[in-house]
Amino acid sequence: MYKFMLFLILTCKAILAEDEVLNAMPFDYVNIQYAGNIGMLSVAGGNSFFDGMYDMELYLGITPNTVSEVAIYTLAIKNNFIPYEFKIDDYLVKPYAGVGFFFAWNQRYDPSANEEIPDDYYFQTLWHLSAHFGLIFEKVLHDNYFSKAGFYIETTALDTEIVSYFSSDGTIESRDIFTIALGLRMSF
């Protein structure tokens, strides 16, 4: 375990040293996201590397029990790869694609929590991998605290839904695999 933690710390240090961006803030920007498999509402801090071509984000999300059978809490890490950017009027537009990894803790996604469901009923796990792509629209601000403000739209597919789609007999359609997320992004 200590070797893994040391490797993780040294990798993060190498990425920061390569980009030569060390700020007083722990994150370059914050996101507030609605929907998108990380929770009904989630908050993230993110950092940009390699001249803005790569973003790493850490999310904490919640889906309250008023929306779901039980409250769902998630912790996620998302990576965004931004191949290029262009301008439309005053907005900087950044298409991106990425992968994510998240953990949902609750009884809904715990395969051992409900003994009435057969083991082979559907693929269920607390750990998830995701693939996503989207668009970020940002505008430069002349503010003392925030340098940019914007919004984004994103579609995401989870590993469990993709496996269920290919292993089912047509009960899950391709449109059931993808979710849409909307978010606000504020850069420091």
C-alpha angles and dihedrals in degrees: 000000000000091000091053092050091048090050091050093049093047091048092052090047091051092050091050092047091049093053093041092215114131114164132181088239117078090226134038092215144359129226131202110197133191116207124331104131094287092088140295086277126014137174124208142183118209143184129208121219138183097031093313096307094115130041128188117196134187114206134192113192141178136196107192122225089246087072100032132033089256133011112271121207121191138189114195142178116203130187120203123195112201109194096183144344135215139183130249109183106306095342128096108216119206121184112201144178129193154146131250141193123206143171123215116196119200141085095270096070098030107105092204095051098077115046093182092071113084115239093242096046095101139332107273130172143151092229120068139185119205140189121207144171133187151137129267119204113195134176125198113241128204092217131131094232109028123045096189137014128192151130137244141203121208141177121210137190123196127217092236093054093047091050091047091049094053095040098046128085096242096296091120116053125207091252089059092063098064129067130190124229129190123199149173121226126198120185124203 
